[in-house]
Amino acid sequence: MTRQIHLGAFLNAGVQGTAGWRHPDASPKFLTADHYVRMAKILEEGRFDFAFVPDALSVPRSLGGSFAPAVNWGSGTPRLDPIPVVSMMAAATTHLGVAATVSTGYHEPYNVAREFATLDHLTGGRSGWNVVTSFQDAEAQNFGQRRLPPRDQRYGRAEEFLEVTTRLWDSWADDAIVGDKQSGVFGRPEAVEALDHEGEHFRVRGPLSVPRPPQGYPVIIQAGASESGRSFAARWADVIFCSHASLESAIAFYTDVKARAAAHGRDPDQLKILPAATPVIGRDTADAIARHEAFADLVSVEAGLSRLAYHVNVDLTKYDPDGPLPPLEEVGVEGHYREVVEFAAKNELTVGQIGRWYGARTEGSMVGSAGEIADVIEQWVDAGAADGFVIQAAHVPGSFDEFVTGVVPELQRRGRFRTEYEGTTLRDNLGLNRPGRGEWKARRA
């Protein structure tokens, strides 16, 4: 049977990338509801599985210790709160899944469980939670800490956070509400359970004040590429968002994480791996290359380094721009760092050249005609490197529009992508099972 391809969309609640806001066709209305509603409708027209909104809880200070570069070049700022943004998008659609990023480092399980259970009910089961542990010292400094805790500590907190959150979602049985007007019985108390959880990081009594979500658990998305991140994802994630500089590294990651999921007793097919891709679509190869070169001309070295410094949480101004990037001991987003190391070594790039490339990089090597991009998507999926892709836009809304009107019909013509949605929930459309009450025990093991 031909494997069906899954598609998500990566959408900043703010400016799109380092130079995307400079594109002549880019919408400047990123502080308005209409901006996100418009893109939600485009993505639903293209039968995308979901759109997800990244987040960070600070204005980055990674380049030179100042927030000025981030503000000047739009690197990682501004950031609107993703929950209201995806709520607007969900209200304007009927099938598109919507996922918001919320950090386990600077929230509490009860609040997060309540937010996403509410969102799942109000969307009819279309919600997802992109779980992050935060990756910048600037975030920690907004919450009473001098710097970000070590990665193992962050993931230790995240493990307990997910256990508590899923237990809160499970604190109501699916049939706890009776709603019998005749007898006056609203719900069955015996079908609602307290947690009485006391752990290293949290004390939560429960139960949750919101009944069990339609999906059981909202879809869990995770993007960790470190050892801790992969282990965490193999237990908890339904979807992994990742980034790779080559097909070979993507296959290695895919094989490793699927094997880890199987080792935890999970069906590997119940974990969807969707690498990032930033297509640049042209009438033909030459036209696409010209479009990409025009986009790259909008990126300064400093803007690209600002974006990279934000992602790796390292001040890159201390390195010679005309020399190679030395090994970095502790980085923020390890997946992006590995991508940079692989690409820079292959092409012998200096720090300055890395900045220029990183500011305009197109993940997945997708620069070409709609047919050529469909070829690459099929190649990666058939090679065991991906179950689909998370599409990032060079500029919005135009890049999403071009993908939906060009690449999606090509994939549909080849029988690789849906022409209509299969179900009513995000789990239905991703081919994911609905977790039974108590599944948290298996995922925590």
C-alpha positions in Angstrom: 0.0 0.0 0.0 1.3 3.5 -0.9 2.2 5.4 2.2 0.1 8.6 2.6 2.0 11.8 3.4 1.1 14.0 6.3 1.5 17.8 6.2 1.7 20.3 9.0 2.4 24.1 8.8 4.8 26.1 11.0 3.4 29.5 11.6 5.0 32.2 13.7 2.6 34.3 15.7 4.6 37.3 14.6 7.0 38.0 11.8 7.9 35.0 9.6 11.6 34.3 9.9 14.5 36.7 9.7 13.8 38.1 6.2 10.3 36.9 5.4 8.8 40.2 6.6 11.0 42.0 4.0 9.6 40.0 1.0 7.6 42.3 -1.3 4.5 40.1 -1.1 4.7 39.5 2.7 1.7 40.6 4.7 2.5 43.2 7.4 -0.6 42.5 9.4 0.8 39.9 11.8 -0.8 41.7 14.8 -4.3 41.2 13.5 -6.7 38.2 13.7 -7.4 38.4 9.9 -3.7 37.5 9.2 -4.0 34.1 10.9 -7.6 33.4 9.8 -6.5 33.9 6.2 -3.7 31.4 6.5 -5.9 28.9 8.4 -8.3 28.9 5.5 -5.5 28.5 3.0 -4.1 25.5 4.9 -7.6 23.9 5.3 -8.2 24.3 1.5 -4.9 22.4 1.1 -6.1 19.6 3.4 -3.2 20.1 5.8 -3.3 18.0 9.0 -2.5 20.9 11.3 -0.9 24.3 11.8 1.3 24.9 14.8 2.6 28.0 16.4 6.0 28.1 18.0 6.7 30.2 21.1 9.4 31.6 23.4 8.9 33.5 26.6 11.4 36.4 26.0 12.9 38.8 23.5 16.2 37.1 22.6 19.4 38.5 24.0 21.8 35.9 22.6 23.7 38.1 20.1 26.0 40.4 22.0 23.9 40.2 25.2 21.4 42.7 23.9 17.9 42.5 22.7 18.6 45.1 20.0 19.6 42.7 17.2 16.4 40.6 17.7 14.2 43.8 17.6 16.2 45.3 14.7 16.0 42.2 12.4 12.9 40.4 13.7 14.8 37.4 15.0 12.5 35.5 17.4 10.4 38.6 18.1 7.6 39.7 18.4 5.7 36.7 19.8 2.0 36.7 20.4 0.5 34.3 22.9 -0.2 31.2 20.7 -3.4 30.0 22.5 -5.6 32.9 21.4 -4.0 32.8 17.9 -4.8 29.1 17.3 -8.3 29.7 18.8 -8.9 32.3 16.1 -7.7 29.8 13.5 -9.8 27.0 14.8 -13.0 29.2 14.8 -12.4 29.9 11.1 -12.1 26.3 10.0 -13.8 22.9 10.5 -11.1 20.3 9.9 -7.7 21.9 10.3 -5.8 20.8 13.5 -4.3 23.6 15.6 -1.4 23.2 17.9 0.1 25.7 20.3 3.5 25.7 22.0 3.6 25.8 25.8 6.8 25.4 27.9 6.9 22.9 30.7 9.6 25.1 32.3 7.5 28.1 33.1 3.9 26.9 33.4 2.0 24.5 35.7 0.4 21.2 34.7 -3.1 22.2 36.0 -3.2 25.3 33.9 -1.9 23.6 30.8 -4.2 20.6 31.1 -7.2 22.9 31.5 -6.2 25.1 28.5 -5.8 22.2 26.1 -8.8 20.2 27.4 -10.9 23.4 26.8 -9.4 23.9 23.4 -10.0 20.3 22.4 -13.6 20.5 23.4 -14.3 23.8 21.6 -12.6 22.6 18.4 -14.3 19.2 18.4 -11.0 17.4 18.9 -8.6 19.3 16.7 -6.1 20.5 19.3 -2.4 19.8 19.7 0.3 20.8 22.3 3.8 21.4 21.1 5.8 20.6 24.2 9.0 22.5 24.8 11.3 22.8 27.8 12.5 26.3 26.8 15.9 26.9 25.3 17.1 30.4 26.1 18.6 32.1 29.2 16.5 35.1 28.4 13.4 33.1 29.1 14.7 31.9 32.5 15.5 35.5 33.4 11.9 36.5 33.0 10.9 33.9 35.6 13.3 34.5 38.5 16.3 32.4 37.3 19.7 33.6 36.2 20.1 31.1 33.4 18.3 28.1 31.9 18.6 24.9 34.0 20.7 22.1 32.5 18.9 20.0 29.8 18.6 16.9 32.0 16.9 18.9 34.7 14.5 20.5 32.2 13.5 17.1 30.8 13.2 15.6 34.3 10.6 18.3 35.0 9.0 17.7 31.6 8.6 14.0 32.4 6.7 14.7 35.6 4.8 17.6 33.9 3.5 15.2 31.2 2.5 12.5 33.8 0.5 15.0 35.8 -1.1 16.6 32.8 -2.2 13.3 31.2 -3.5 12.2 34.6 -5.5 15.3 34.9 -7.0 14.7 31.4 -7.8 11.2 32.7 -9.3 12.3 35.9 -12.8 12.2 34.3 -14.0 9.1 32.7 -15.4 9.5 29.2 -18.9 8.7 30.4 -18.7 10.7 33.6 -21.3 13.2 32.5 -24.9 11.9 32.6 -26.9 15.1 32.1 -30.2 13.4 33.1 -32.7 16.3 33.4 -35.4 13.9 34.5 -33.6 12.6 37.6 -31.5 15.8 38.2 -28.2 13.8 38.0 -25.6 15.7 36.1 -22.5 13.5 36.6 -21.2 10.3 38.2 -18.9 11.2 41.1 -17.4 7.7 41.1 -16.2 8.3 37.5 -14.1 11.4 38.5 -10.8 10.8 40.4 -8.4 12.9 42.4 -4.7 12.7 41.6 -3.1 13.5 45.0 0.2 13.7 43.1 3.3 14.6 45.1 6.5 14.5 43.1 9.9 16.2 42.8 8.5 19.2 40.9 4.7 19.3 41.5 2.1 18.7 44.1 -1.4 18.5 42.4 -4.5 17.3 44.1 -7.0 17.3 41.2 -9.3 16.4 39.6 -9.3 18.7 36.6 -12.3 21.0 36.3 -12.8 20.1 32.6 -14.1 16.7 31.4 -11.9 14.4 29.4 -10.9 15.8 26.0 -12.6 14.4 22.9 -9.3 13.1 21.7 -8.5 11.5 25.1 -5.2 13.5 25.0 -4.7 16.4 22.6 -2.0 15.5 20.1 1.4 15.8 21.7 4.1 17.4 19.4 7.7 17.5 20.4 11.0 18.6 18.8 13.8 17.4 21.0 16.9 16.1 19.1 19.2 15.6 22.1 19.6 12.3 23.8 17.1 13.5 26.5 14.8 14.9 23.9 14.7 11.7 21.8 14.0 9.6 24.9 11.2 11.9 26.0 9.7 11.9 22.5 9.8 8.1 22.2 7.6 7.9 25.3 5.2 10.8 25.0 5.1 12.3 21.5 2.5 11.6 18.8 4.4 13.9 16.3 8.0 14.8 16.2 9.1 18.0 14.5 12.7 18.0 13.5 15.3 19.6 11.1 18.0 17.9 9.0 20.6 19.0 6.6 20.6 15.8 4.6 18.6 12.8 3.7 21.1 10.6 5.4 20.9 12.3 8.8 17.1 12.3 8.5 17.1 8.5 8.0 19.3 8.0 11.0 17.1 10.1 13.2 13.9 8.4 11.9 15.3 5.0 12.5 16.6 5.8 15.9 13.4 7.4 17.3 11.1 4.7 15.8 13.2 2.0 17.4 13.1 3.8 20.8 9.3 4.0 20.6 9.1 0.2 19.9 11.4 -0.4 22.8 8.9 1.4 25.0 6.2 -1.0 23.8 4.6 1.5 21.4 3.6 0.9 17.8 6.2 3.0 15.8 3.6 3.9 13.3 1.8 5.8 16.1 4.7 8.2 16.2 4.7 10.5 13.1 8.1 12.1 12.3 7.7 15.3 10.3 10.9 17.2 9.3 10.8 20.9 8.5 10.8 22.0 4.9 10.9 25.5 3.4 10.0 25.2 -0.2 10.7 27.8 -2.8 8.5 27.1 -5.7 9.1 28.4 -9.3 7.7 27.7 -12.7 10.8 25.6 -13.3 14.2 25.0 -11.6 15.8 28.1 -12.9 12.9 30.3 -11.8 12.9 28.8 -8.3 16.7 29.3 -7.9 16.3 32.9 -9.0 13.5 33.4 -6.4 15.6 31.8 -3.7 18.6 34.0 -4.5 16.4 37.1 -4.4 15.1 36.0 -1.0 18.7 35.3 0.2 19.7 38.9 -0.8 17.3 40.2 1.8 19.3 38.5 4.6 22.3 40.2 6.1 25.1 38.2 7.9 24.1 39.9 11.2 20.4 39.0 10.8 21.3 35.4 10.1 23.6 35.2 13.1 21.0 36.8 15.3 18.6 34.0 14.3 21.2 31.3 14.9 22.3 32.8 18.2 18.6 32.8 19.3 18.2 29.1 18.4 21.5 27.8 19.9 21.5 30.2 22.9 25.2 31.1 22.3 26.6 34.6 21.7 28.2 34.2 18.3 29.8 37.7 18.3 32.8 36.2 20.2 33.8 34.1 17.2 35.8 35.3 14.2 33.3 35.8 11.3 36.0 34.8 8.9 36.9 31.6 10.8 35.1 28.3 11.3 32.5 27.8 14.0 34.2 25.9 16.9 32.4 23.1 18.7 29.7 24.4 21.1 29.4 22.7 24.5 25.8 23.5 25.5 23.3 24.7 23.0 19.6 25.6 23.1 18.0 23.7 20.1 20.3 20.8 19.5 18.5 19.8 16.2 19.3 23.2 14.6 22.9 23.0 15.9 23.5 19.6 14.4 22.0 20.8 11.1 24.4 23.7 11.1 27.4 21.6 11.9 26.6 19.1 9.2 26.0 21.7 6.5 29.0 23.9 7.5 31.4 21.0 7.5 30.2 19.8 4.1 30.5 23.3 2.5 33.5 24.6 4.6 31.6 27.7 5.8 32.9 30.4 8.0 30.9 31.8 10.9 29.8 34.8 8.7 28.9 32.5 5.8 26.9 30.3 8.2 24.9 33.4 9.2 24.1 34.3 5.7 23.0 30.7 4.9 21.1 30.2 8.1 19.0 33.4 7.6 17.7 32.1 4.3 18.1 28.4 4.5 15.5 26.1 2.9 15.2 22.9 4.9 14.7 19.8 2.9 16.5 21.1 -0.2 13.2 22.1 -1.7 13.9 24.7 -4.4 12.3 23.9 -7.7 9.0 23.4 -9.6 6.0 22.0 -7.8 6.7 18.6 -9.4 10.3 18.7 -8.3 9.3 19.5 -4.7 6.7 16.7 -4.8 9.6 14.4 -5.9 11.7 15.3 -2.9 8.8 14.8 -0.5 8.1 11.4 -1.9 11.8 10.5 -1.9 12.2 11.3 1.8 9.0 9.4 2.8 9.8 6.4 0.7 13.4 6.3 2.0 12.3 6.1 5.6 13.3 9.6 6.5 9.9 11.1 7.2 6.1 10.4 7.5 5.5 13.8 5.9 6.7 17.4 6.5 6.0 20.5 8.5 6.0 23.2 5.8 7.6 26.6 6.8 6.9 29.6 4.6 9.6 31.9 3.2 7.0 34.6 3.4 3.3 34.6 4.3 0.7 34.1 3.1 2.1 33.7 -0.4 4.4 30.7 0.2 1.6 28.7 1.7 -0.7 29.7 -1.1 1.9 28.6 -3.7 2.3 25.2 -1.9 -1.4 24.6 -1.7 -2.1 25.5 -5.4 1.1 23.8 -6.7 2.5 21.0 -4.7 -0.6 19.7 -3.0 -2.4 18.9 -6.3 0.7 17.2 -7.6 0.8 14.9 -4.5 -2.9 14.3 -4.8 -2.5 13.4 -8.5 0.1 10.8 -7.5 -2.2 9.3 -4.9 0.1 10.4 -2.0 -2.1 12.9 -0.2 -5.7 13.2 0.7 -8.3 14.9 -1.4 -10.7 15.1 1.6 -10.2 14.8 5.4 -10.6 11.3 6.7 -12.1 12.1 10.1 -13.3 14.8 12.4 -10.4 15.0 14.9 -6.7 15.7 14.4 -5.9 12.2 15.6 -8.3 10.8 13.0 -6.5 12.6 10.2 -3.0 11.7 11.4 -4.0 8.1 11.8 -3.4 8.1 15.5 -5.3 6.0 18.0 -7.3 7.7 20.8 -5.5 7.1 24.1 -7.6 5.1 26.6 -8.0 6.4 30.1 -4.8 5.5 32.0 -2.5 5.3 29.0 -0.2 7.7 30.9 1.0 4.7 32.9 2.4 3.0 29.8 4.0 6.2 28.4 5.6 7.0 31.8 7.2 3.5 32.0 
